[in-house]
Amino acid sequence: MLARNTQTNEAGRSAVLLPLLAHIADSENTPLALIEVGASAGLCLYPDRYGYSYDDGPVLSASAVPDALVMECATTGNPPLPTSLPHISFRAGLDLNPLDVAKDDDVAWLEALIWPEHVQRRDRLRAAVEVARRDPPLLLSGDLVVNLESLVDSAPADSVVVVFHSAVLGYVDEPGREAFQDTMRRLTADRSRPVHWLSNEGYGVLPGVEGAMAKAEVEVVRLFVLAHNGSPAARTGGHGQTLDWLG
Ligand SMILES: C[S@@+](CC[C@H](N)C(=O)[O-])C[C@H]1O[C@@H](n2cnc3c(N)ncnc32)[C@H](O)[C@@H]1O
């Protein structure tokens, strides 16, 4: 605990990112180049390799997946649920301290970060680690405020770039959050190449992105806000277990 930081990597968050990822892939009609800032071990970079069951419905997956890798997500507000998984041409992550799924010590730390009674999440982590071990992600060591743009430049030109992050900006100071937000506004406004920005962060963490929905205040503060290009799209459960679409 003295040597490490909180780097919980929750593959289940893919369930709340997937509807927007699929929507972007469909509307741009090109493969996705995924770039995750604050990627930890990169387990959220494989949304096309997991299975999904929304509201106990049928499992959507590209091929057979173990039960532990079926992300269950309860929704409200009629989100545009995907009917197929997006094609991903490139996956890369940036982190101050990337964790390596090939290192047992790093994986042991990820397991230690899961609350003891969350047996299902621990099974999911172990199964997601196996997915990443078969095809390790490109993970670069760097700061999201400083090193993002060169990574965006390295994405294949025939793909639409999606920069995303979840449970990250709470660890960044306010000037850093604002600088990152300015970078993302500039990148998404630049018409020379399409860039989308998905943020899934705690309520109030991203300046100006709050999300309107009548909920008891205590509930609101526990949920994350999922935003697309700076506009709130949904409230989400912190581990991807719920998706309250804002319409
Ligand atoms: C709680 S983890 C979330 C991991 C992953 N996004 C997920 O949802 O499973 C937060 C991660 O953000 C990283 N991080 C914090 N500040 C950062 C910064 N300024 N630049 C890059 N990564 C950062 C941490 O090292 C950690 O791995």
The ligand as an ORCA input file, in Angstrom:
! r2SCAN-3c Opt
* xyz 0 1
  C      -9.141      4.162    -10.681
  S      -8.045      3.819    -12.044
  C      -9.215      3.598    -13.377
  C      -8.679      2.677    -14.446
  C      -9.583      2.492    -15.667
  N      -9.843      3.748    -16.325
  C     -10.898      1.825    -15.347
  O     -11.955      2.484    -15.425
  O     -10.915      0.634    -15.019
  C      -7.340      5.431    -12.380
  C      -6.085      5.379    -13.254
  O      -5.765      6.701    -13.689
  C      -4.354      6.844    -13.696
  N      -4.028      8.269    -13.667
  C      -4.257      9.138    -12.648
  N      -3.808     10.377    -12.995
  C      -3.314     10.284    -14.261
  C      -2.704     11.212    -15.163
  N      -2.509     12.490    -14.822
  N      -2.305     10.759    -16.368
  C      -2.483      9.461    -16.716
  N      -3.041      8.530    -15.892
  C      -3.443      8.943    -14.679
  C      -3.915      6.058    -12.466
  O      -2.543      5.706    -12.544
  C      -4.848      4.842    -12.529
  O      -4.278      3.790    -13.251
*
